[in-house]
Amino acid sequence: MTDAQISVPSFREALRFWFRLGFISFGGPAGQIAVLHREVVERRKWMSEERFASGLAFCTFLPGPEAQQLATYIGGSLHGWIGSLSAGILFFLPASVLLLGLSFLRAEYGSLPIVTAVLHGLRPVVVAIIVDAALRMAGKRVTSRAHGWLAAMALLAAFAFRAPFPWIVAVSA
């Protein structure tokens, strides 16, 4: 995607996006980053693949939550410091309120069959969103058989052997 194909949203449109994303950004950093990629690069075309990858690489090496930092980076790329602040806050605040509500629902009414059914029904929906977004992003990044093997070995090292992330990056390099 060239710079001519990038469409910068209005600040109001971006605010609505960050607020909506705050309600669906579950699944840990990998899932959140995959959702960000799908929404910002593929669907809305607010950022090029290269710029997103550069921002992700930078955010990965900063201390703290990569997905939160990436959302802040994207917001800043679109609308400066006010975009960074808005994206950073709206990335987590709606989900925090939603989780607080679900926690209350589970604590107070978790023994009711309908509440149990609804909460169990949400699990596969969240997993499906995360898997779909992760597969789309991986499809663009894994461009050769060697990359596929490297990704598989990194996944194995991370989950089976619980290797520290900086080690995985260093060995992959």
Sequence and secondary structure as in RCSB ss.txt:
>XXXX:A:sequence
MTDAQISVPSFREALRFWFRLGFISFGGPAGQIAVLHREVVERRKWMSEERFASGLAFCTFLPGPEAQQLATYIG
GSLHGWIGSLSAGILFFLPASVLLLGLSFLRAEYGSLPIVTAVLHGLRPVVVAIIVDAALRMAGKRVTSRAHGWL
AAMALLAAFAFRAPFPWIVAVSA
>XXXX:A:secstr
  GGG     HHHHHHHHHHHHHH  SHHHHHHHHHIIIIIIIS  S HHHHHHHHHHHHHSSS HHHHHHHHHH
HHHHHHHHHHHHHHHHHHHHHHHHHHHHHHHHHHTTSHHHHHHHHHHHHHHHHHHHHHHHHHHHHH  SHHHHHH
HHHHHHHHHTS   HHHHHHHH 
